[in-house]
Amino acid sequence: MALESRQRTKTYYEWAAIRVSYKSKSRDLPNGGFVESCGRQLDNGLIQLFVGVYSADGKPITEDYTDNVQGMTVDQAIDWGFDRGLSVGNGQKPN
């Protein structure tokens, strides 16, 4: 799914407002939807995670921003968020 076709919510813009480099993982789903998981570590050590799940027409099914993931590295948080997003996204019916 093209980035331009995704509709974003306030949650995404709160995440994006912090201008720090991040890593991400994403996938197009068989039902036409899309999942992305993005993680970053701030200078103060906090690990932040954004997970977005979108329908085939780009509408957000869910967007979640966790300000402080505890007990995980950035990569572990991204994988955890991605798996969570896949569970939600794969449960959606195709449009």
N, C-alpha and C positions, 0 to 999 in steps of 0.2 A: 504494500500500500504506500502510495506516495505521501511524503511528509505533508505536502500542501493540502491533501484531502482530509487530514485528521482535524477534528474539532477539539480544541483544548478547553479545559476548565480553569477556574481560579487556582486549583491545586497545582496544575502544571506551571502556571506563571509564578506562583510562589517559589517553586523549585528553581525555575529558570532565572529568577531575579538574583540569585547568588552566582556570581561569575567566577566559578572555580572549575578547573578541568575535571572531567569525569570519564568513567568507563561505562559501556553499555552492552546489552545483549538484546537482540530482537528477532522476531520470526513472524512470517505470514502464516496464518492458520488455514487448514483445509476448508473451513467454513467461510473463508474470505476475510476473517478478522485479522487483527494484528496485536502482538504483545511486545512491550518493551520494558526493560528493567535497567535503570541507570543508578550508579553509585559513585560516591566521592568521599574523600576524607578532607575535612577542613584543617586549617593550621592548628586549631585547638584540640585536634584528635577525634572530634565527632565524625561518625560515619553516617552519611545521609543516603537515603534510598528513595527513588521515584519508580513507581510501577504504573504503567498505563495499559489498559486493555480496550480495544476499539472494535466496533462492528465493521462489517464489510463496507458500509457506506461512510465510515470514518467517524461515526458518533462514539463518544466515550461511553463504555460500559462501566468502567471504573478508572479513576486515577487516584493514586495514594502516594502521599509524601510522608516518609518517616524521618523525623529530624535527628534522631540519635539511635541507630541500631547498635545494640550492645552485645558484646561477646562474639562478634564476627569481624572478619576482615572485609574490605571492600568487595573482593571477588566472591566471598562466601555470601555476603548480603545480596549481591546481584543475582547469584544463582538461586538463592532462596526466594527472592522477589519474582524472578523469572518463572520458577516452578509454580508459585502461587498464581501468577498471571495466566500461565497455561491452563491451570485448573479452571479458572473463571472463563477464559476465552474458549476453551474446548467445550464447555458446557452450553455455549450459545448455539442456537439454531441458525443455519445459513439464511440470509435474506432472500 
